[in-house]
Amino acid sequence: MRWLVPILLGVALSAGVQAASIEARLIRASNDDEKSDEQLTKLEPKLKKVFGYQRYQQLGIQKAPISEKETVRLDLGEGIVILITPKAEEKKVRVMDFEMYSGRAALVKSTVRAPRDREMLVKGPGVGNTLLIVSFVVVE
């Protein structure tokens, strides 16, 4: 009977712990007359404040589980790939290496401190009068 308590406690604790995941989006910003994407309604005010464009289109979205020291590759479309490697977890922040590529060309390589459940924005390449933006969030 004594062995039953540790087993039940272990099962209860493991059921309560959820693995973290990362959700990333590729967004095109422009001042064209096209309508903004409805999927970005909540994020659009922040995008306008940070980048200043009038219209935003979601081009791709990917979600994947993350685990310590294991690199996650997300193909967001339009030739843009991001690599995320978690390095450490602090109180409410995950420290991770962030890399963005277009084909073989590295566009961004940085270490970021990503707060949980808060959208992070990364400026990508500009082409003509448009700009590519990567938005990602760590979900616990």
Order of alpha helices (4+ residues) and beta strands (2+ residues): alpha-beta-alpha-beta-beta-beta-beta-beta-beta-beta
